[in-house]
Amino acid sequence: MPGELQVIVYPPSPTDGSRQVRVNGELLTAHSLRDLAAFLRYAGLEGIDEVDVANSRVIEWHGGGPEAWSPPT
């Protein structure tokens, strides 16, 4: 569907736990849910916050969900 946001969050980095995030084709690096929420606001989702991000069904999480921001052990 045109205009629909596509968000993929990749597994945490083995060095610092940051996560690569693809938002409509653009690759970014997030260090927290706060960063991810800021990226999504910039992409046009006004008013979204960390709780919205954690509960979103639009985001495709790989290698852990919204709670995974530490390097794998």
C-alpha positions as CSV (number, residue, x, y, z in Angstrom):
1,M,0.0,0.0,0.0
2,P,1.5,3.4,-1.0
3,G,2.5,5.7,1.9
4,E,2.8,2.8,4.3
5,L,5.9,2.9,6.6
6,Q,8.2,0.0,6.4
7,V,10.4,-0.5,9.5
8,I,12.9,-3.3,10.1
9,V,15.0,-3.4,13.3
10,Y,18.1,-5.7,13.0
11,P,19.8,-7.6,15.8
12,P,21.9,-5.8,18.4
13,S,25.5,-5.1,17.6
14,P,27.9,-7.5,19.3
15,T,30.1,-4.5,20.3
16,D,27.7,-1.9,21.8
17,G,24.1,-3.2,21.5
18,S,23.1,-0.6,19.0
19,R,20.7,-1.7,16.3
20,Q,20.6,-1.0,12.6
21,V,17.2,0.2,11.5
22,R,15.8,0.4,8.0
23,V,13.0,3.0,7.7
24,N,11.5,3.0,4.2
25,G,14.9,1.9,2.7
26,E,17.1,4.3,4.7
27,L,19.6,2.6,7.0
28,L,20.1,4.2,10.4
29,T,21.6,3.3,13.8
30,A,19.6,3.4,17.0
31,H,20.9,3.1,20.5
32,S,17.6,2.9,22.2
33,L,13.8,3.0,21.7
34,R,14.1,6.8,22.1
35,D,16.3,6.9,19.0
36,L,13.9,4.7,17.1
37,A,10.9,6.8,18.0
38,A,12.8,9.9,16.8
39,F,13.5,8.3,13.5
40,L,9.8,7.4,13.1
41,R,8.7,10.9,13.9
42,Y,11.1,12.2,11.3
43,A,9.6,9.7,8.8
44,G,6.1,11.2,9.4
45,L,4.6,9.4,12.5
46,E,3.9,12.4,14.5
47,G,3.5,12.0,18.3
48,I,5.0,8.5,18.5
49,D,7.0,7.7,21.6
50,E,8.9,4.8,23.1
51,V,5.8,3.0,24.4
52,D,4.2,3.3,20.9
53,V,7.3,1.9,19.4
54,A,7.5,-1.1,21.8
55,N,3.9,-1.9,21.1
56,S,3.8,-1.3,17.3
57,R,2.8,-4.1,14.9
58,V,4.3,-2.1,12.0
59,I,7.9,-2.8,13.2
60,E,9.6,-6.0,12.1
61,W,12.0,-7.0,14.9
62,H,15.0,-9.3,14.2
63,G,17.3,-10.8,16.9
64,G,15.2,-9.6,19.8
65,G,12.3,-7.3,20.5
66,P,12.0,-3.8,21.7
67,E,13.8,-4.7,25.0
68,A,17.0,-5.9,23.3
69,W,19.6,-3.1,23.3
70,S,22.6,-4.9,24.8
71,P,25.3,-6.8,23.1
72,P,24.6,-10.5,22.8
73,T,26.2,-12.6,25.5
